[in-house]
Amino acid sequence: MKSKSADITCDQTLVETDKVMKVSEFLGKSCIKKYFYVLSKISDEKKLKIIFSLIAQESLCVCDIAYILGCSIAIASHHLRMLYDADILDRQKKGKMVYYFIKDDDLKKYLLNLTGELT
């Protein structure tokens, strides 16, 4: 009887150098490290909801985000501050309101591609 592991491995070792070189170059790019960093910072449900919300609506105030998350303003502010400190979000104060938005347009495009078009 043939083992299942035999079906998922190559019968011989043959490295396709051109493919391996292209992948190695791609993985060596700094954008991979940047996106890994960003994804590690948004791997929490509330933070991910904040990011999706800011993809769907370009900027939102703390009160709006708290309502969307179903949490207190203090908890929303905590998550927003963490994303701000991680250099993922930026903020702008307009009068008494503070609005948050995704800081980097390239990052926003990348995240939009991951999520599909939400807007």
Buried (B, 14 or more C-beta within 10 A) or exposed (E): EEEEEEEEEEEEEEEEEEEEEEEEEEEEEEEEEBBEEBEEBBEEEBBBBBBBBBBBBEBBBBEBBBEBBEBEBEBBBEBBBBBBEBBBBBBEEEEEEBBBBBBBEEBBEBBBEEEEEEE
